[in-house]
Structure formats: C-alpha cells, structure tokens
Amino acid sequence: MSTATSLFSLECTDADGSARAGRLVTDHGEIPTPIFMPVGTQGAVKAMDHRSLRELNTPIILGNTYHLYLRPGTETLRAMGGLHRFSTWDRPILTDSGGFQVFSLRDLRTMSEDGVEFRSHIDGSKHIFTPESVVEIQRAIGSDIMMVLDECTAHPASYTEARQSMELTLRWAERSRVHHLATPFLYGHRQAQFGIGQGNVYRDLRQSCMSALVDMDFEGYAIGGLSVGEPAEDMYAMTQASTEVMPKDKPRYLMGVGTPENILRAIDLGVDMFDCVMPTRNARNGTLFTTSGRVNIKNARWKAADEPIDMLVGAESSQNYSMAYLRHLFHAGEILGLMLATIQNVALYLWLVRTAREKILEGTYRQWAAETIERLNAPRQ
C-alpha cells in the first residue's frame, strides 16, 4: 500500500515578501527550491543529453504521461524497470498527468464523468484516461512526483463553465488520491502525488478548489490552467489567490509558466516549482536568454561578434563558443547550433532559480529580482 510522505522542508521566507527557499527530498535525490524543471516530454529534453543536464547540475526533469503512454508505452516501461532505468536518468522525475493534452487536443477527445476518451495524435487510435488509469500509467513510468488528472478550461471561460470544470477536477482528484494510496509502488522507490488547482480567472473558485485539495492531504499542490491566453496580471492574481490557501509546509508548483519575469514574479508570490517549454523551444528557433538580455542569434548583428554566448551563466559546454560561431551554425543548419542554444537557455533558467534561492536566503530577493527582470527583458546590446 502507498502512504502519504512528507518531502518538503521550508528553510527561509524572504523578509520583504513571500518568496521561499526550501528543499524537496525524493528517493532519487534532493531538490533545492525554487526550482525550474526542464521539460523532457517524451523522456528526453529536446537537443540535450543527460551529460549536459548533469553538467548544469539539473536536479529534476519533467516527463509527460500522455506522450509516454503512447510511446514507448506502459508495457515497455514496465519491462525496462521504469523511466529512470530506461533513460539512464538517475535523478528525480516529475510527470504531468496528460491533463493539458486533454485541453490542447480538444478536437480529438470526449469528456465524461468517468474520464476522457481521446484519439492519438500519432495514429488516430482510441484511448481512455481515467483518474485511476493515469495513476497506473505513472506507476509504470516510476516518476518521483506524479500529477493527478485534471481538466483545464480555455480562456475566456464563463463562471459557470469554470465552476463545473473545477468541480469535475476535484472529483477526479479525490479518485486519484484514493487509488494512489491503495496501490503499491513498482520499482522500490516512493512516489509523491500532487493535486492541481483550477478555477480559470475566478478568485473564489481558485481558493475553494485549492482548499478542497488541501483537505485531501496531497504531498504537494500545483496551480494549473494558467498561461493559456489570459492577461499576465490575471495569472499573477490567480497565483496569489492560490498560494494564500496553500500549506506553508508543502511544495507549490505553478505549471507551464513561463518567461524569466513570470518566474521571478511568481517566486515573490510564494511559488517553489516551475516548468515550461519556452527555454528549449525558443532556443531551437534562435532566441537566446542571456544575463545581458535577449538575443535573436540569426540577426546580422552577431555575424562577426567575437564575444562569448554568456559570461555569467555556468554553461560550461557553451562558454568557449562565440556569438558569431553560434550564428553561423544556425544559418548552416548544423544540429550543434540547436544544442548550444538549448544549453544556454536551460542554463539561464537554472541560474535564475539558483540565484533567486541565494537572494532569498540573504534577504535581498525583491531588489535583485526587480533589477534582474529589467536586465533580462532588454535586448542584448
């Protein structure tokens, strides 16, 4: 039988706000918070190998239940002893439940009280996700942190639509929790389960949903259904509404967000964990995040720029390359260009949360964050 496990310790709260420094403990290692989790949807962070992730001291990566269920499939994952062993990644893994794919693939799915029936985006085959089956899929994956099945509403959504969706998410969460606590782990390590709060941009729905999830006693709590088209200020307001009722002694995860500014502002609201495809996707399109500002590496400005990609971020694998060389790789269509750009962006995000943690512990977070947001948002000169 699975049992609830305490995995988070809060070390410090910034004197000027709600920013927190803490530590997550899993059987595959410790995770200092705040933390950014690079997205490895199908068991791999695009354009990065595990050696590069380890060189950047990446504590945890994210995988996706929907995609891993379709490929390589639960039978293969069970035969290989779970995703850790299959991929040779020996650090923590968090898996999303597939709830966002339910949202994004709305033309291929049908919702019901029992769960969601959908057609594979790969071959059109029919599948059913229920709260219980999603737990079983994540058992086969063997992730350290597993998310419950939820429904994400589009923006805009009426109050009635948001309330009905939130209530369904809560019923699914309760079923997920019961099944998690009643079924065994498969590979000898513990799995924590996080609930996901919904409610669109309605403060009362957000808070009542999160309060109900807290009563279910999950190991952690996530804020879902944001960064889906709503104004940024609504995203921050709903994040704050949620953190106001989240337990102080459990981790808080803002799903799918976002830009460096989004992350720093959400840290100030008391969020501990983040994921987003932005750093890896933007890298493959030639947009770099650097400590000196944003860069479109394809621009002529960098054609003969004999300066390193980033002087401050600890991206050891890319520090020796010039901006001019990286631009050349993109224009030549060399895969190495995508790899170096991805390393830079992931390194920047990890540097961001690592430095945020240092500033929280020092009690200087707010001033540093304001200065950093201004610098990172500016085009690099």
N, C-alpha and C positions, 0 to 999 in steps of 0.2 A: 504494500500500500504506500502511496506517496503521502508525504506530510508537509505542511507548510514549513518554510525555513526562513530564518532571519538572515539576510545577506547584505544589509546596508548599515553603515555607521556614519553618522554626521560628525565631521571634525570641526567645522567652523562656519559661521554665518557672518558675512561682511557687515561691519559696524554701520555702514551707511544705507544698507538696503537688505534685500532678501537673498542675494547671491550666496550659494552654499558650496563648500568643499567637503567631499565625503569619500567613502570608499566602498565599492561593491566587492564581495567575496564570492567566488564560484569555485567549483572543483577543478576548473581549468585555469585558475589564476585570479589575481586581484585587479580591479579596475578603478583607478583614481577618477574622481568626478570633480568638475564637469568633464564629460567625455563626448567626443564625436566618433560615431561608428561608420567607417567606410562601408558602402553598400556593395555586397557581393551576392547579388540576386540569385544567381544560379550556381553558387558555391565558389565563385571567383570574383574578385574585384577587377573590373574591366581594365586591361592594359597594365596590370600589376601582378607580379608573382609574390609568393609568400616571403621570399627572401627580402624583397624590397619593403614589404609591410613590416617585417621584423626589424629591418634596419631603421625604420622610422619609429620603432617602439610602439606599434599599434596594439593596444590591449585587447580589442574586441572588434569583430566584424559582424555584419548583418547578412542573413540569407532570407530567402522568401519561400514560404510554404507552398504557395500556388505553383511557382515555377519548378521547385524541386520535386513536387508531387508529380508533375508532368514529365520532367526529365531531371535525373535519371529514373525516378520512380521509387516508391517505398520498398519494393522488393529488392532492388539493387542496393539501396541504402542499408536495409537490414542485413543483407548478405555481406556487405562490406564493413559492418560494425558501426554504422552511423557516419555522419558528415565529417566529423573530426578525423577519423581514421581514413575515410575515403579520400579526403582532400589533403591530408597530412598537416592540417592546421591544428596546432595543439593548444591554442588559446581560446578564450570564451567566444561563443557564437550566440547571437540573438536572432530568432526567426519571427518575422511578421506572419500574420495568420492567413494572408490572402484576402483580407477584407478590402484593401484598397483596390485589388484587381476586380473584386466584385463591383466596386464603384466605377472603375475606369473601363471595364468591359461590359457596360450595361446593356449593350445591344446583343450580347451573347449569353445573357443569363436571365433566370426567372427566380424571384424571391418568394419564400413562403415562411410560415412559422417554423417549419422543421429546419430550414436552412436555405441553401442557394443551389439551384441547378444551372450549370453553365456548359457551354461548348468550348473546347480547347481552341485557343488562338492558333495552335500549330496544325491540327488536322481535323478540327470540327467534331471530334468525339465528345460524347456527353458524359458529364461527371456531376457528382453531388457532394457539396461540402455541408456538413452539419457541425454544430459546436463540438460534438463528441468526436467526429471523424477528424477534425482539424487537430484535436489533441493527439489522436493516434498517429497522424502523419508526423507531427512534431516529435512524438516519441521515437519514430523511425529515424528522423533526422538526428535526434540526440542533442538538440540545441540546449545551451545552458539557461537561456531565458526564452520563454515561449509566450506568444501573444494569443489572446482569445479571438474568436471570430466575432467581427462586428460589422455594422453597416454604416457607411459613410454617405451622408447626403451631399448633393451638389449645392453649389451656391449660384443664385439665391434659392432658398427653400422657405416655404411658409412656416409659420409657427406650428401649425397642425402637422405638417409633414415632418418637421424636425422632431416634434414630441413623439409621434408614432414610431419613427425610426429609432430614437433614443430608447424608447421602452422596449422595442424588439432587441436592441443591443444588450439591454440589461437582462432580458430573459435568456438570451444566448450566453451571456457572461455567467449567469448562475449555473446553467447546464455545463458549461465548460469547466467551471470550478469544481462542481461535484464529480465530474468524470476525471479530472486531474488528480483529485485527492483519493479516488477509488482505484486507480490503476498504477501498475508498477513502472519504474524506470527500466530501460532496456540494457544500458551499457555500463552500469555500475557507478554512474555519476548522477548527482542530483540535478533536477530541472526546476527552475522557478517559473511562476506564471504571473503575468501582468494583466490587469484589466485595462480596458480602453474606454475613456470617457468621450461621449458625443454630445450633440445638442446644437450644432451649427453655430450661429452667432447670437444665441439667446442665453443671456447670463443665468437666468433661473434654471433653464434646462441643463446647462453645463454643471451647475452646482448640485442640483438634485441628482443628476446621473453620477457624478463623482462621489457624492455622499453614499449612494446606494452601493457603489463598487467597494468603497472603504468598508462597509458593513460585511461584505463577502470575504474580507481579510486576504486579499492577494499579497504576494511578496513585493509587488511594485505596481505603479499606476502610470498610464500613458494618457496623453491628450491627443486625440485623433481628430480627423475631419477638418483640419486647418490647412492653410496654404493650398486651397483648392479654388482660388479665384476671389476670395473675399479681400477687402482692403487690409493693408498691413496693420492699421490701428485696431481693426476688429480682431485680428489674430492675436495681438498683444492683450487686448481686453479680455478675450476668452481664455487665454493662457493664465492671466492673473486671476480671473474668476475661478479657474480650476485649482490653481496652486493654493488659493485661500482655504480650500477644504481638504487638500491632500495631507496625509500624515507627514509630520516632520521627520519621522524615523524610517521612512521608506523612500526608495528612489522614484524620481519624477522624470518622465520621458515625453518630450514633445516630438511627435512623429512627422518625418518628412520635411523638416524645416532646418536650414534653408540657406540664406546668404550669411556671410560673416556678421553683418549687422543684426540680422534676425537672431542669430545665436547669442551674441553678446547682450542684446536687449532681453532675450528670454532668460539668460542666466541671471540677470538682475531681478527677474520676477520669481526666481527660485527653482528653475528647471535644472536638472542634473545630466540628462542624456539627450543626444540628438543623432539623427541620421538624415542624409539627403544625397540624391544622385548628382547634385549640382557640381561639386568639385571634379568628379570624374567625367561627367557628360560635357561640361564646359571645356575641360582640358582637351578632349578629343575634337572639339570644334575650334581650338586655338585660342581660347580665353584663359589667361592665367590669373590666379590670385597671388599677389606677392605682398610682402610687408611694405613695399613702396607704392602700392596701388595696383589697379587692374591693367592688364596688358592684352591687346589683340596681337598675338605674335606674328600674324600674317601681314601686318602693316609694313609698309616700306620703311617706316621709322627705324626698324630693327635690322635692316639689311646688312649694315656694317657695324652694328653695336657690339663693341668688344667689352662687354660687361657681363658679369655672371647673372644667372637667372634670378637668384635671390641671395643676398649676403647674410641675412639674419636667420632664415628658416633652416633647420638642421636637415636639409635634404642632401645627404652626403653623395647620393648617387647622381645628382644633377648639378652640384655646386661647381664642378670643373668645366661645365659647358657654357659657352657664350650665348647671348640672346641671338646673335647673328647665325650661329650654327643651328640653334633650335628652329629659327625661321626657315633656314634652308631645308631642314628635314621635313617640315610641313609642306613646303612648296614642291619638294621632290617626292612626296608621298611615301616617305620612309616610316615604317612602324615605330622606329625608335623615337620619333618626334612625339607620337601619342603617348608613349611610355614615359618619357621625361616630363612632359607637361602634366600627366596624371600624378606622377611622383611629387611634383612641385605643389599641385593643388591639395593633395591629401596631406602633404607635409605642412602646408599653411594652416589647414583646418586643425590638425593635431597640435601644432604650435599655438594656435589661438586658444584652445581649451586648456592646454597645459599652462600657458602663461596666465590665463584667467584664474586658474586654480592658485597659482603663486600669489597673484594680487589679492585674491580673497583672503588667503592666509596672512598676508601682510596688512590687510585692512585698507587697501588703496584701490579697490576694484573699480569703483564708479569713475573716478578721474581717468584711470588708464583706459577704461572701455570707451569713454567719450572721445579721447584723443585717438585711439586706435580705429574707431569707426570712421572718423573724418579722414584719416590717412588711407585706409583700405578702400574707401569709396571713390577716392580721387583717381583719375587716370595717371598712370606712371609717366613721369617726365623723362 
